[in-house]
Amino acid sequence: MVQQSPARDNQRAVPGLRNQVAHALRDAIKEGVYPPGSPLGEVELAHRFGVSRGPVREALVQLEKEYLVRSYPNRGCFVAELSEQEFEEILRLRSILEPVAMEEARRRASKRQVAALQLMLHELEEIGRSGDFSTFLEKDFEFHHTIWRLSEQHLLEGILVRLSKPMFVFSEILRDRYLRSGMDLVEAARDHQQMVDFMAGRSEQSAAECFKPVVVLTERKDRSVIFGSRP
């Protein structure tokens, strides 16, 4: 139970209390207490965590920014879901936009920055061997985001973050399902090597071709885990 705040519902929640509620609810969602699509009513959550509705309301706003929660006018808040159509759109748009970021990043990145990317990939493999799926997702996103940032195309970087982060977050929500699937995380890490080779100028293939192994893995494995095998 979260410590009770003296603030009234119509007052702004104490930031510390709001953060406590957000942390507790974040863990509850990732642990499957609230599965994807579950309603998140302020009254029920306030009762669960022993606080007023103010901290709950602000915690929900915070988690929506983290893509864990979605709010709908006149309906309320729900644990994030990912439809198959959204999945397909995200993958299609990433396959177009991420190679653009790779091309721009290769033009601007120093040898030291490319070497750092290679080290990040080695670290991702080691995390894959450990089986720590949550940390793997975090570092996987960090790897991609580093390339987007190196592109120095700030609008493109922002679009790719908003486009890609929901899928990474949703995969975290489905962590247990991924672990049961027996997904080879080391192989998943190695599928990024061609991206580093492109950045280092070691590949004669296009950026899109070097990004394709990641697209294929996502299409093959993530789709199966999230939506089930197609007949």
TORKELUM-363829 format. One record per residue: x negated, y negated, z of N, C-alpha, C, CB in turn; residue in one letter. Coordinates in steps of 0.2 Angstrom, whole numbers, padded with zeros to 4 digits, always signed. Glycine has a CB too. Layout:
REM residues N
XYZXYZXYZXYZA;...
***
This chain:
REM residues 231
-0004+0006+0000+0000+0000+0000-0004-0006+0000+0005+0000+0006M;-0003-0011-0004-0006-0017-0005-0004-0022+0001-0005-0021-0011V;-0009-0026+0004-0007-0030+0009-0002-0035+0007-0013-0034+0012Q;+0003-0036+0012+0009-0041+0010+0006-0048+0010+0014-0040+0016Q;+0009-0052+0005+0007-0059+0004+0013-0063+0007+0006-0061-0003S;+0011-0069+0010+0016-0073+0013+0019-0077+0008+0013-0077+0019P;+0017-0077+0002+0019-0082-0003+0026-0080-0005+0015-0082-0010A;+0031-0085-0006+0038-0083-0009+0037-0081-0016+0042-0089-0008R;+0043-0078-0018+0043-0076-0025+0042-0082-0030+0050-0073-0027D;+0045-0088-0028+0045-0094-0033+0038-0098-0032+0050-0098-0032N;+0033-0095-0029+0027-0098-0028+0022-0094-0032+0025-0099-0021Q;+0016-0097-0034+0011-0093-0037+0008-0088-0032+0006-0098-0040R;+0007-0082-0035+0004-0077-0030-0003-0079-0029+0004-0070-0034A;-0005-0077-0023-0012-0077-0021-0016-0073-0025-0013-0075-0013V;-0022-0076-0029-0026-0073-0034-0028-0066-0031-0031-0077-0036P;-0031-0066-0025-0033-0059-0022-0028-0054-0022-0036-0060-0015G;-0022-0056-0020-0017-0051-0020-0014-0049-0026-0011-0054-0016L;-0014-0053-0031-0012-0052-0038-0017-0047-0041-0012-0058-0042R;-0024-0048-0039-0029-0043-0042-0028-0037-0039-0036-0046-0041N;-0026-0036-0033-0026-0030-0029-0020-0026-0032-0024-0031-0022Q;-0014-0029-0034-0009-0026-0037-0011-0024-0044-0003-0031-0037V;-0014-0028-0048-0016-0026-0054-0021-0020-0054-0020-0032-0058A;-0025-0020-0050-0030-0014-0049-0026-0008-0048-0035-0016-0044H;-0022-0008-0043-0018-0002-0041-0013+0000-0047-0014-0004-0035A;-0010-0004-0050-0006-0003-0055-0010+0000-0061-0001-0008-0058L;-0015-0003-0063-0020-0001-0068-0022+0007-0067-0026-0005-0069R;-0024+0008-0061-0026+0015-0059-0020+0020-0060-0028+0015-0052D;-0014+0017-0058-0008+0022-0058-0006+0023-0065-0002+0018-0055A;-0007+0019-0070-0005+0020-0077-0010+0025-0080-0006+0013-0081I;-0017+0024-0078-0022+0028-0081-0022+0035-0078-0029+0025-0080K;-0019+0036-0072-0019+0042-0069-0012+0046-0071-0019+0042-0061E;-0008+0042-0075-0002+0046-0077+0004+0045-0073-0003+0053-0079G;+0004+0041-0068+0009+0040-0063+0015+0037-0067+0008+0036-0057V;+0013+0032-0072+0018+0029-0076+0016+0031-0083+0018+0021-0075Y;+0019+0035-0086+0017+0038-0093+0018+0032-0098+0020+0044-0095P;+0016+0033-0104+0017+0028-0110+0025+0027-0111+0014+0030-0116P;+0027+0021-0111+0034+0019-0112+0038+0018-0106+0037+0024-0116G;+0035+0020-0100+0038+0019-0094+0040+0012-0092+0034+0022-0088S;+0046+0011-0090+0048+0004-0088+0044+0002-0081+0056+0003-0087P;+0043-0004-0081+0039-0007-0075+0043-0012-0072+0032-0009-0077L;+0048-0010-0068+0052-0015-0065+0049-0019-0059+0059-0012-0062G;+0050-0025-0059+0046-0029-0053+0049-0027-0046+0048-0037-0054E;+0055-0026-0046+0058-0024-0039+0055-0017-0037+0065-0023-0039V;+0055-0012-0041+0052-0006-0039+0045-0006-0038+0053-0001-0045E;+0041-0010-0042+0034-0011-0040+0032-0014-0034+0030-0014-0046L;+0036-0020-0033+0035-0023-0027+0036-0019-0021+0040-0029-0026A;+0041-0014-0021+0043-0010-0016+0037-0005-0015+0049-0006-0017H;+0035-0002-0021+0029+0003-0021+0023+0000-0017+0028+0005-0028R;+0021-0006-0019+0015-0009-0017+0016-0013-0010+0012-0013-0022F;+0022-0014-0008+0023-0018-0002+0021-0025-0002+0019-0015+0004G;+0023-0028-0008+0022-0035-0009+0028-0038-0011+0016-0036-0014V;+0028-0045-0012+0034-0048-0015+0033-0048-0023+0034-0056-0013S;+0038-0050-0026+0038-0050-0034+0033-0054-0037+0045-0051-0036R;+0031-0060-0034+0026-0064-0037+0020-0061-0039+0025-0070-0032G;+0016-0058-0034+0010-0054-0036+0011-0049-0042+0007-0051-0030P;+0017-0045-0041+0019-0040-0046+0019-0044-0053+0025-0036-0045V;+0023-0049-0053+0024-0053-0060+0017-0055-0063+0029-0059-0059R;+0013-0058-0059+0007-0060-0061+0002-0054-0063+0003-0064-0056E;+0003-0049-0060-0001-0043-0061+0001-0040-0068-0001-0037-0056A;+0007-0040-0069+0010-0038-0076+0007-0042-0082+0017-0037-0076L;+0007-0049-0080+0004-0053-0085-0003-0051-0087+0005-0060-0083V;-0007-0050-0082-0014-0048-0082-0015-0042-0086-0017-0048-0075Q;-0011-0037-0085-0011-0030-0088-0009-0031-0095-0008-0025-0084L;-0004-0035-0097-0002-0036-0104-0008-0039-0108+0004-0041-0104E;-0012-0043-0105-0018-0046-0108-0023-0040-0109-0021-0052-0104K;-0023-0035-0105-0028-0030-0106-0025-0024-0110-0029-0027-0099E;-0019-0025-0113-0016-0021-0118-0013-0014-0114-0020-0019-0123Y;-0013-0014-0108-0010-0009-0104-0002-0009-0104-0013-0008-0097L;+0000-0015-0104+0007-0016-0103+0010-0020-0109+0009-0020-0097V;+0016-0019-0111+0020-0023-0116+0026-0026-0113+0021-0019-0123R;+0027-0032-0115+0034-0035-0112+0038-0037-0118+0032-0042-0108S;+0045-0036-0117+0049-0038-0123+0055-0042-0120+0052-0031-0125Y;+0057-0047-0124+0062-0052-0121+0068-0048-0120+0063-0057-0127P;+0071-0050-0114+0078-0047-0112+0077-0039-0110+0083-0048-0117N;+0071-0036-0111+0071-0029-0109+0066-0028-0103+0068-0026-0115R;+0061-0032-0102+0056-0031-0097+0050-0029-0099+0059-0027-0092G;+0046-0026-0094+0039-0023-0096+0039-0016-0096+0034-0026-0090C;+0034-0013-0100+0034-0006-0101+0026-0004-0102+0038-0003-0107F;+0025+0002-0100+0018+0004-0101+0017+0005-0109+0017+0011-0098V;+0011+0003-0111+0010+0002-0118+0011+0009-0122+0003+0000-0120A;+0014+0009-0128+0014+0015-0132+0011+0013-0138+0021+0017-0133E;+0009+0018-0142+0006+0017-0149+0010+0021-0154-0001+0019-0149L;+0014+0018-0159+0018+0022-0164+0013+0024-0169+0023+0017-0167S;+0015+0029-0173+0011+0032-0178+0010+0026-0184+0014+0038-0181E;+0015+0022-0185+0014+0017-0190+0009+0012-0187+0021+0013-0191Q;+0009+0010-0181+0004+0006-0178-0003+0009-0179+0005+0004-0171E;-0004+0015-0177-0010+0019-0178-0013+0018-0185-0009+0026-0176F;-0008+0019-0190-0010+0019-0197-0012+0012-0199-0005+0022-0202E;-0009+0007-0197-0010+0000-0199-0017-0002-0196-0005-0005-0196E;-0018+0000-0189-0024-0002-0186-0030+0002-0190-0024+0001-0179I;-0030+0008-0191-0035+0012-0195-0036+0009-0202-0033+0019-0195L;-0031+0007-0205-0032+0004-0212-0035-0002-0212-0025+0004-0216R;-0033-0007-0207-0036-0013-0207-0043-0013-0204-0032-0018-0202L;-0044-0009-0200-0051-0008-0197-0056-0006-0203-0052-0004-0191R;-0053-0001-0207-0057+0001-0213-0059-0004-0218-0054+0007-0216S;-0055-0009-0218-0056-0015-0222-0061-0020-0219-0050-0018-0225I;-0059-0022-0213-0062-0028-0210-0069-0026-0206-0057-0031-0205L;-0069-0020-0203-0076-0019-0200-0082-0018-0204-0075-0012-0196E;-0081-0016-0210-0087-0016-0215-0089-0023-0217-0085-0012-0221P;-0084-0028-0217-0086-0035-0218-0090-0037-0212-0079-0039-0219V;-0088-0036-0206-0092-0038-0200-0099-0034-0201-0088-0036-0194A;-0099-0028-0203-0106-0025-0203-0110-0028-0208-0105-0017-0205M;-0108-0030-0214-0112-0034-0219-0114-0040-0216-0107-0035-0225E;-0110-0044-0213-0112-0051-0211-0117-0050-0205-0106-0055-0208E;-0116-0045-0201-0121-0043-0195-0127-0041-0198-0118-0038-0190A;-0128-0037-0203-0134-0035-0206-0138-0041-0208-0133-0030-0211R;-0135-0046-0211-0138-0052-0214-0141-0056-0208-0133-0056-0218R;-0138-0056-0202-0140-0060-0197-0144-0057-0191-0134-0064-0194R;-0143-0051-0190-0146-0047-0184-0154-0047-0185-0143-0040-0184A;-0157-0047-0179-0164-0047-0179-0166-0039-0178-0167-0051-0173S;-0172-0037-0179-0175-0030-0178-0173-0028-0171-0182-0030-0180K;-0174-0033-0167-0173-0031-0160-0166-0030-0158-0176-0037-0155R;-0162-0034-0161-0154-0033-0160-0152-0026-0163-0150-0038-0163Q;-0155-0024-0169-0153-0018-0172-0156-0012-0168-0156-0017-0179V;-0162-0013-0165-0165-0008-0161-0161-0007-0154-0172-0010-0159A;-0158-0012-0152-0153-0012-0146-0147-0008-0148-0152-0019-0144A;-0145-0009-0154-0139-0005-0156-0140+0003-0156-0136-0007-0163L;-0146+0004-0158-0148+0011-0158-0149+0014-0151-0155+0012-0162Q;-0151+0010-0147-0152+0012-0140-0145+0013-0137-0155+0007-0135L;-0140+0009-0139-0133+0009-0137-0130+0016-0139-0129+0003-0139M;-0132+0018-0145-0129+0024-0148-0132+0030-0144-0131+0024-0155L;-0139+0030-0142-0142+0035-0139-0138+0036-0132-0149+0034-0138H;-0137+0030-0129-0133+0030-0122-0126+0033-0123-0133+0023-0119E;-0123+0032-0129-0116+0034-0130-0117+0042-0130-0113+0031-0136L;-0122+0044-0134-0123+0052-0134-0124+0055-0127-0129+0054-0138E;-0128+0052-0123-0129+0054-0116-0122+0054-0112-0134+0050-0113E;-0119+0049-0113-0112+0049-0109-0108+0054-0112-0109+0042-0110I;-0108+0055-0118-0104+0061-0121-0106+0067-0118-0105+0061-0129G;-0112+0069-0117-0114+0075-0114-0112+0076-0107-0122+0075-0114R;-0111+0070-0104-0109+0070-0097-0101+0072-0096-0110+0064-0093S;-0098+0070-0102-0090+0072-0102-0086+0066-0099-0089+0078-0098G;-0090+0060-0097-0086+0055-0094-0082+0051-0099-0091+0050-0090D;-0076+0053-0101-0072+0050-0106-0071+0043-0105-0066+0054-0107F;-0069+0041-0099-0068+0034-0098-0074+0029-0100-0065+0032-0091S;-0079+0031-0097-0085+0027-0099-0087+0027-0106-0091+0029-0094T;-0086+0033-0109-0087+0034-0116-0083+0029-0120-0086+0041-0119F;-0077+0028-0119-0073+0024-0122-0075+0017-0121-0065+0024-0120L;-0077+0015-0115-0079+0008-0114-0086+0006-0118-0081+0007-0106E;-0090+0011-0118-0097+0010-0122-0096+0010-0129-0102+0015-0119K;-0091+0015-0131-0089+0015-0139-0087+0008-0141-0084+0020-0140D;-0082+0005-0137-0079-0001-0139-0085-0007-0139-0074-0003-0134F;-0089-0006-0134-0095-0011-0133-0099-0011-0139-0099-0010-0127E;-0101-0005-0142-0105-0004-0148-0102-0007-0154-0106+0004-0149F;-0095-0006-0155-0092-0009-0161-0092-0017-0160-0085-0007-0162H;-0090-0019-0154-0090-0026-0152-0096-0030-0153-0087-0027-0145H;-0102-0026-0152-0108-0030-0153-0109-0031-0160-0114-0025-0150T;-0108-0027-0164-0108-0028-0171-0104-0034-0174-0107-0021-0176I;-0098-0034-0171-0093-0039-0173-0096-0046-0171-0086-0038-0170W;-0099-0046-0165-0102-0052-0162-0108-0054-0166-0104-0051-0155R;-0112-0049-0168-0118-0051-0172-0116-0054-0179-0122-0045-0173L;-0110-0053-0181-0108-0055-0188-0108-0063-0188-0101-0052-0190S;-0107-0066-0182-0106-0073-0181-0100-0075-0185-0112-0077-0183E;-0095-0071-0186-0089-0073-0189-0084-0073-0183-0087-0068-0195Q;-0082-0078-0180-0079-0078-0174-0071-0077-0175-0079-0085-0171H;-0068-0079-0180-0061-0077-0182-0061-0070-0183-0059-0081-0188L;-0066-0067-0187-0066-0060-0189-0067-0056-0182-0071-0058-0194L;-0071-0058-0178-0072-0054-0172-0066-0054-0167-0078-0058-0168E;-0063-0060-0167-0056-0060-0163-0051-0056-0166-0054-0067-0163G;-0050-0055-0172-0045-0051-0176-0047-0044-0174-0045-0052-0183I;-0053-0042-0175-0055-0035-0174-0054-0033-0166-0062-0034-0176L;-0055-0037-0162-0054-0036-0155-0047-0035-0153-0057-0042-0150V;-0043-0039-0156-0035-0039-0155-0033-0033-0158-0032-0045-0157R;-0036-0031-0164-0033-0025-0168-0035-0019-0165-0036-0026-0175L;-0041-0018-0162-0044-0012-0160-0043-0010-0153-0052-0012-0162S;-0043-0015-0149-0043-0014-0142-0037-0010-0139-0043-0020-0138K;-0031-0011-0142-0025-0007-0140-0026+0000-0141-0019-0009-0144P;-0030+0002-0146-0031+0010-0148-0035+0012-0142-0033+0011-0155M;-0041+0009-0141-0045+0011-0136-0042+0012-0129-0051+0006-0135F;-0038+0007-0127-0034+0007-0121-0029+0013-0121-0031+0000-0120V;-0026+0014-0126-0021+0019-0126-0024+0026-0126-0017+0019-0133F;-0030+0027-0129-0034+0033-0128-0036+0034-0121-0040+0033-0132S;-0037+0028-0117-0039+0029-0110-0033+0031-0106-0041+0022-0107E;-0027+0029-0108-0021+0031-0105-0020+0039-0106-0015+0027-0107I;-0022+0041-0111-0021+0048-0113-0027+0052-0112-0019+0049-0120L;-0031+0050-0107-0038+0053-0105-0037+0060-0104-0041+0050-0099R;-0032+0063-0100-0032+0070-0099-0030+0074-0105-0026+0071-0093D;-0026+0071-0109-0024+0074-0116-0031+0075-0120-0019+0071-0119R;-0035+0070-0120-0041+0070-0124-0046+0076-0121-0044+0064-0124Y;-0046+0076-0114-0051+0081-0111-0048+0088-0113-0051+0079-0104L;-0042+0089-0112-0039+0096-0114-0040+0098-0121-0031+0096-0112R;-0041+0093-0125-0041+0094-0133-0048+0097-0134-0040+0088-0137S;-0053+0096-0130-0060+0099-0131-0064+0095-0136-0060+0106-0133G;-0062+0088-0136-0065+0084-0141-0073+0083-0140-0062+0077-0141M;-0077+0084-0145-0084+0084-0144-0086+0077-0144-0087+0088-0150D;-0088+0074-0139-0090+0067-0138-0096+0066-0141-0089+0065-0131L;-0101+0071-0141-0108+0070-0143-0107+0069-0151-0112+0076-0142V;-0103+0073-0154-0102+0073-0161-0099+0066-0163-0097+0078-0164E;-0094+0064-0159-0091+0057-0160-0096+0052-0160-0085+0056-0155A;-0101+0052-0155-0106+0047-0155-0110+0047-0161-0110+0048-0148A;-0112+0053-0163-0116+0054-0169-0113+0051-0175-0119+0061-0170R;-0107+0051-0175-0103+0049-0181-0104+0041-0182-0096+0050-0181D;-0107+0038-0177-0108+0031-0178-0115+0029-0181-0108+0027-0171H;-0120+0035-0182-0126+0034-0184-0127+0030-0190-0130+0040-0184Q;-0123+0032-0195-0123+0029-0202-0122+0021-0201-0118+0032-0206Q;-0118+0019-0196-0117+0012-0195-0124+0008-0193-0112+0010-0190M;-0128+0012-0189-0134+0009-0187-0139+0009-0193-0137+0013-0181V;-0139+0015-0197-0143+0015-0202-0142+0009-0207-0142+0022-0206D;-0136+0008-0208-0134+0002-0213-0137-0004-0210-0126+0002-0214F;-0136-0005-0203-0138-0012-0200-0146-0012-0201-0136-0012-0193M;-0149-0007-0201-0156-0007-0201-0159-0007-0208-0159-0001-0197A;-0155-0006-0213-0157-0006-0220-0160+0000-0222-0162-0012-0221G;-0158+0006-0218-0161+0012-0220-0156+0016-0225-0162+0016-0214R;-0150+0013-0226-0145+0017-0230-0144+0013-0237-0139+0018-0226S;-0143+0017-0242-0141+0014-0248-0134+0014-0250-0145+0018-0254E;-0130+0017-0245-0123+0017-0245-0120+0010-0243-0120+0023-0241Q;-0114+0009-0245-0111+0003-0244-0109+0003-0236-0104+0002-0248S;-0107-0003-0234-0104-0003-0227-0098+0001-0226-0103-0011-0225A;-0094+0001-0231-0088+0005-0230-0089+0012-0230-0083+0003-0236A;-0094+0014-0234-0096+0021-0234-0099+0023-0227-0101+0023-0240E;-0103+0019-0224-0106+0020-0218-0101+0020-0212-0112+0015-0217C;-0096+0017-0213-0091+0016-0208-0086+0022-0208-0087+0010-0208F;-0086+0025-0214-0081+0031-0215-0081+0036-0210-0082+0033-0222K;-0087+0039-0208-0087+0044-0203-0082+0043-0197-0094+0046-0201P;-0083+0036-0195-0079+0034-0189-0071+0035-0191-0081+0027-0187V;-0070+0032-0197-0063+0032-0199-0060+0039-0200-0062+0029-0206V;-0064+0044-0202-0062+0051-0203-0061+0054-0197-0067+0055-0207V;-0066+0053-0192-0065+0056-0185-0058+0053-0182-0071+0054-0181L;-0057+0047-0182-0051+0044-0179-0045+0047-0183-0051+0037-0180T;-0045+0048-0189-0039+0050-0193-0038+0058-0191-0040+0050-0200E;-0044+0062-0190-0043+0069-0189-0042+0070-0182-0049+0072-0191R;-0046+0068-0177-0045+0070-0170-0040+0065-0166-0052+0069-0167K;-0041+0059-0167-0037+0055-0163-0029+0056-0164-0039+0047-0163D;-0028+0056-0171-0021+0057-0173-0018+0063-0170-0020+0057-0181R;-0022+0069-0170-0020+0075-0168-0019+0075-0160-0025+0080-0169S;-0023+0071-0156-0022+0071-0149-0016+0067-0147-0028+0068-0146V;-0015+0061-0151-0010+0056-0149-0003+0059-0151-0012+0050-0152I;-0003+0061-0157+0004+0063-0160+0005+0070-0161+0004+0059-0167F;+0000+0074-0160+0001+0081-0161-0001+0083-0169+0008+0084-0160G;-0003+0089-0170-0005+0092-0176+0001+0091-0181-0007+0099-0176S;+0000+0089-0187+0005+0089-0192+0006+0096-0195+0003+0085-0198R;+0013+0098-0196+0014+0104-0199+0011+0106-0206+0022+0105-0199P;
***
